[in-house]
Amino acid sequence: RAEAENVDLYERKAQPFAPVLEGLALPIPPYYYCQVQWGANLGDYDRIMFVVWCPAGQRCELPFQGLDSGACVEGVGCESTTVLHERRTELAGGEHVLEYLVSTPTGLIQVCDLPVDRAWFDNAIVRVRDFWEQRYVPAIIAKERGAAAPPPGMPVTGRLVRDGRVLRFHLPTSRFGSTEKKDLKAFIQDHGGRVVQSARSVHDYVVVPARPENGEITEADVRRMCTEPIDTVSPEECAAFIAMHSVAPSADEAEAIAALPQHIYDENSGKFIANKKWLDSRENIMTGSRVGAVLGCNKHCNPDRTLEELVNPNFQDNQMTRYGNTHEDDAQDSLLCFLRLQHAEASIHNSGLNLCTKPGLGWCGQSPDGAYERPAAPRS
């Protein structure tokens, strides 16, 4: 308890764009700050609770960052719920942030109770809409036409993709020497293209290599790509798609989708896995988990990779997602223990994907881990 004031379960970060916080650093990754602000603004919530959890009485399976880089925090095993530390920070406009470190029978949690940032959303919605309309829509229309895709597992090292009206060529360093690449770059630019160095990008169009057995693209392939016409998506097609998917769902439609569980039990593996119906309901929808990358706030994913994952989804679970699927209920139980210190009848409501029912935002959605309705304050 004496050391609780100096314990963080995640490294404190100042958010890249968070007017309401006025530079205040919180134990929240920037991409998660984007995710929760996106959801809270779309859902018209009045506050946000961001919770970091670690298990009680045992060493964590995954490292949590404390004040010392790479430190592990050991959970506090106990039979009751105790607030170890509490901090309140006043902000402009009468807003405030509350932080708690709480030990519970099911884990140690750090809770950040923070305001919804309307200025953040006003900035984000413009940039996310531009990404969705200018990059995602043309790419998904091209895919639905049956644009070529690389055979599964083939290590395609050279790609021709369409980004707006620009052709982008990816030249594998192992195949092209520096002099050859310089000559090809000039040739490409003379034909209205540009060369990028990133190995990760959306493949709206992929030219089949001349030597598919090893996935290499030859110089002849590149020169052919420059001169052969490429099918493009017309502005009229994009406008029609945008108009159709911007229509907000009815309340009944949104409720039916929200009722889909995010995770289901898989008898074969004996674990909870992502629900395919839930994943399918997210098609053509910009949800909070993508927003951080689109805004450049996710060190693990950039806009190009996000576009690739949206257009050609091929989700593979990993240690982090499996840990989350396994322990999300434990984290919620710990939070509920804390909330019931304040209100004995507190409960958390869980729903699936909540599509935005606001006019023109049918392409937006959010999936909160839970919603808590604070009981009304008793009359004095």
C-alpha positions, 0 to 999 in steps of 0.5 A, spaced: 500 500 500 505 504 501 508 503 494 501 504 490 502 511 489 508 509 484 505 503 481 502 503 474 500 497 470 501 501 463 507 506 462 504 513 462 503 516 455 501 523 453 496 523 447 498 525 440 491 529 440 487 530 446 485 537 447 481 535 454 487 532 457 491 538 456 497 534 456 496 530 462 499 523 461 495 517 463 497 509 463 493 508 456 496 506 449 495 512 444 491 507 440 486 505 445 485 512 447 483 513 440 478 507 440 475 509 447 474 516 444 471 514 438 466 509 441 464 514 447 463 519 442 459 515 437 455 512 443 453 519 446 456 516 453 458 521 458 464 518 461 470 513 459 473 508 464 479 505 461 481 499 465 488 495 466 488 488 469 493 483 472 492 477 475 491 476 483 497 473 487 501 470 481 506 472 476 503 475 470 503 471 463 504 477 459 509 483 462 506 489 464 510 496 464 511 499 470 515 505 472 521 501 470 521 499 463 519 492 462 517 491 469 512 486 471 507 487 476 505 481 481 497 481 482 495 482 490 491 476 492 486 478 497 479 476 499 476 483 499 476 489 494 481 495 497 482 502 493 490 502 494 491 509 491 486 514 488 488 521 484 483 526 482 486 531 476 482 537 475 482 540 468 479 546 464 471 547 463 470 543 469 472 536 467 476 532 471 480 525 471 480 520 476 485 514 477 484 508 482 489 502 483 484 497 486 486 490 489 480 485 488 479 478 489 480 476 481 485 481 480 489 488 481 486 493 476 488 500 474 482 505 473 482 511 469 475 515 469 476 520 464 471 525 460 469 524 453 473 529 448 468 532 443 474 536 440 478 530 439 472 527 435 471 533 431 478 532 428 478 524 428 471 524 424 474 528 418 480 524 417 477 517 418 471 519 413 477 521 408 480 514 409 474 510 408 471 514 402 478 515 399 482 509 400 477 503 403 471 504 398 475 504 391 479 498 394 473 494 396 469 495 390 475 493 386 476 487 390 468 485 389 470 485 382 474 480 382 481 483 382 487 478 382 489 476 389 496 473 390 495 465 391 495 463 399 502 463 402 506 465 396 511 470 398 509 475 393 515 480 393 513 485 388 506 488 387 502 493 383 497 497 387 492 502 386 492 508 391 487 513 389 489 514 382 496 513 383 500 506 381 505 504 386 510 499 385 514 495 390 521 493 388 524 487 392 531 489 394 533 482 393 531 482 386 533 489 383 540 492 385 541 499 386 543 501 379 537 497 376 532 500 381 534 507 379 533 506 372 526 502 373 524 508 378 525 513 373 521 509 368 516 508 373 515 515 374 515 517 367 509 513 366 505 516 372 507 511 378 511 512 384 516 507 388 515 506 395 519 502 400 514 499 405 513 492 404 506 492 407 501 495 403 494 494 400 493 489 394 487 492 390 491 489 384 497 484 384 500 482 378 502 475 377 509 474 377 512 471 371 516 466 375 510 464 380 514 458 383 518 463 387 514 469 387 519 474 384 517 479 379 522 481 373 524 487 370 519 485 364 513 485 369 515 492 371 515 495 365 509 491 362 505 494 368 507 501 366 504 500 359 498 496 360 492 499 362 489 498 369 482 497 370 480 503 375 474 504 379 470 510 377 468 516 382 460 514 380 461 507 383 465 510 389 459 515 390 454 510 390 457 505 395 458 511 399 451 513 399 448 506 400 453 505 406 452 512 409 445 510 411 444 509 418 441 502 420 434 503 424 434 502 431 431 494 430 437 493 425 442 496 430 439 492 436 439 485 432 447 486 431 448 489 437 446 482 440 451 478 437 456 475 442 463 477 440 466 471 442 463 464 442 466 457 445 469 453 440 469 445 442 474 443 438 479 447 442 476 448 448 477 456 448 473 462 446 474 464 439 472 470 435 464 469 433 464 469 425 457 472 425 460 478 429 466 479 425 462 479 418 457 484 421 463 489 421 464 489 414 465 496 411 464 499 418 470 503 421 470 501 428 474 504 434 480 498 433 482 501 426 481 508 428 488 509 432 492 506 426 488 511 421 490 517 425 497 514 426 497 513 433 498 505 433 505 503 433 503 496 431 499 498 425 499 503 419 494 506 415 496 501 409 496 495 413 490 497 416 487 498 409 490 491 407 486 488 413 480 491 412 480 489 404 483 482 405 481 480 412 485 474 415 485 475 422 490 470 426 490 470 433 496 471 437 498 471 445 496 478 446 489 476 443 488 469 446 490 472 453 485 478 452 479 473 450 481 468 456 481 474 461 476 479 459 471 477 464 476 476 469 478 484 468 470 486 468 469 482 474 475 486 478 472 492 475 465 490 478 468 489 485 470 496 485 464 499 482 460 496 487 464 499 493 460 505 490 453 502 489 452 495 491 447 494 485 452 496 480 452 492 473 455 492 467 451 491 460 455 487 455 453 488 447 456 486 441 457 491 435 453 498 436 452 501 429 451 508 429 444 510 428 446 518 427 444 520 420 450 519 415 454 515 419 452 508 417 459 506 416 461 507 423 461 503 429 463 501 436 464 495 440 465 497 448 467 492 452 461 494 457 457 499 459 455 502 466 450 506 468 451 510 474 445 510 479 442 517 480 445 520 486 440 520 492 436 526 493 439 530 499 
